[in-house]
Amino acid sequence: MFKLLLKLLVLPPELLKAHAQGYADLAGQAWAQHLCTLKNRFVLYSLGLLGLLLSLILGGVALLLWCALPQIDNHHAWVLLALPLILLALSGLCWAWARSLRTRPMLDEIREQIQLDILAIQEVQTS
């Protein structure tokens, strides 16, 4: 193993630099994907919370209008309940979508690449 490390150190620095740059690019890509997923989850949770608050407010307004107005035209009364219920349903969909977004473990690709490098080194040693 010590011989192999010496051989690696004797290699041109450009090869080692390119290999290290590959690991850095892999880590940067994994971090960017992780951050993008977290941003999407934050936006969806925020939209869900906003929809929930609006549905509660508009549901309260609908209840106040239903109680305060002596006669409501039954032909248009469904609108009082429809908007808060639609907002509540959209809020639930946003929350479900945000919960379905899963972040992959960040260092899995790097671990796989390290395992491949170790296997390549072991193959070189055996041959």
C-alpha positions as CSV (number, residue, x, y, z in Angstrom):
1,M,0.0,0.0,0.0
2,F,2.9,2.3,0.8
3,K,4.3,1.7,-2.7
4,L,1.0,2.6,-4.2
5,L,0.9,5.9,-2.3
6,L,4.4,6.8,-3.4
7,K,3.4,6.1,-7.0
8,L,0.4,8.3,-6.6
9,L,2.6,11.1,-5.2
10,V,5.0,10.8,-8.1
11,L,2.1,11.2,-10.6
12,P,1.9,14.6,-12.3
13,P,0.1,17.1,-10.1
14,E,-2.4,17.8,-12.9
15,L,-3.9,14.3,-12.5
16,L,-4.3,14.6,-8.8
17,K,-5.7,18.1,-9.2
18,A,-8.2,16.9,-11.8
19,H,-9.2,14.0,-9.5
20,A,-9.7,16.4,-6.5
21,Q,-11.6,18.8,-8.7
22,G,-13.9,15.9,-9.7
23,Y,-14.6,15.2,-6.0
24,A,-15.3,18.9,-5.4
25,D,-17.6,19.1,-8.4
26,L,-19.5,16.0,-7.1
27,A,-19.8,17.5,-3.7
28,G,-21.0,20.9,-5.1
29,Q,-23.6,19.1,-7.3
30,A,-24.9,17.1,-4.3
31,W,-25.1,20.3,-2.2
32,A,-26.9,22.2,-5.0
33,Q,-29.5,19.4,-5.3
34,H,-30.0,19.3,-1.5
35,L,-30.4,23.0,-1.3
36,C,-32.9,23.1,-4.2
37,T,-35.0,20.4,-2.5
38,L,-34.9,22.3,0.8
39,K,-36.0,25.6,-1.0
40,N,-38.8,23.8,-2.7
41,R,-40.1,22.3,0.5
42,F,-39.9,25.7,2.3
43,V,-41.9,27.4,-0.5
44,L,-44.5,24.6,-0.5
45,Y,-44.9,24.7,3.3
46,S,-45.2,28.5,3.1
47,L,-47.9,28.3,0.5
48,G,-49.7,25.7,2.5
49,L,-49.6,27.9,5.6
50,L,-50.7,30.9,3.7
51,G,-53.6,28.9,2.2
52,L,-54.6,27.7,5.6
53,L,-54.6,31.2,7.1
54,L,-56.6,32.6,4.2
55,S,-59.1,29.7,4.4
56,L,-59.6,30.4,8.1
57,I,-60.0,34.1,7.6
58,L,-62.4,33.7,4.7
59,G,-64.3,30.9,6.5
60,G,-64.8,33.3,9.4
61,V,-66.0,36.1,7.1
62,A,-68.4,33.6,5.4
63,L,-69.7,32.6,8.8
64,L,-70.2,36.2,9.8
65,L,-72.0,37.0,6.5
66,W,-74.2,33.9,6.8
67,C,-75.2,34.9,10.3
68,A,-75.5,38.7,9.7
69,L,-77.5,38.8,6.5
70,P,-81.2,38.1,7.1
71,Q,-81.8,36.5,3.7
72,I,-79.2,35.1,1.5
73,D,-80.1,34.1,-2.0
74,N,-79.7,30.3,-1.9
75,H,-78.6,30.4,-5.5
76,H,-75.3,32.2,-4.6
77,A,-74.9,31.0,-1.0
78,W,-72.5,28.2,-2.0
79,V,-69.9,30.8,-2.8
80,L,-69.5,31.6,0.9
81,L,-68.3,28.1,1.6
82,A,-66.6,27.2,-1.7
83,L,-63.7,29.7,-1.5
84,P,-62.5,28.7,2.0
85,L,-62.9,25.0,1.2
86,I,-61.0,25.3,-2.1
87,L,-58.2,27.2,-0.2
88,L,-58.1,24.6,2.5
89,A,-57.9,21.8,-0.1
90,L,-55.0,23.6,-1.9
91,S,-53.3,24.1,1.4
92,G,-53.5,20.4,2.1
93,L,-52.2,19.6,-1.4
94,C,-49.2,21.9,-0.9
95,W,-48.4,20.3,2.5
96,A,-48.7,16.8,1.0
97,W,-46.5,17.7,-1.9
98,A,-43.9,19.3,0.4
99,R,-43.9,16.1,2.6
100,S,-43.4,13.9,-0.5
101,L,-40.1,15.8,-1.4
102,R,-37.3,13.7,0.1
103,T,-33.7,14.8,0.3
104,R,-31.2,12.2,-0.5
105,P,-28.2,11.8,1.7
106,M,-25.7,14.3,0.5
107,L,-22.5,12.2,0.5
108,D,-23.9,9.0,-1.1
109,E,-22.4,9.8,-4.5
110,I,-19.1,10.7,-3.0
111,R,-19.0,7.5,-0.9
112,E,-19.8,5.5,-4.1
113,Q,-17.0,7.2,-5.9
114,I,-14.5,6.6,-3.1
115,Q,-15.5,2.9,-3.1
116,L,-14.9,2.7,-6.8
117,D,-11.5,4.4,-6.3
118,I,-10.6,1.9,-3.6
119,L,-11.6,-1.0,-5.8
120,A,-9.5,0.4,-8.7
121,I,-6.5,0.7,-6.3
122,Q,-7.0,-2.9,-5.1
123,E,-7.2,-4.2,-8.7
124,V,-4.0,-2.4,-9.5
125,Q,-2.3,-3.9,-6.5
126,T,-3.4,-7.4,-7.4
127,S,-2.2,-7.2,-11.0
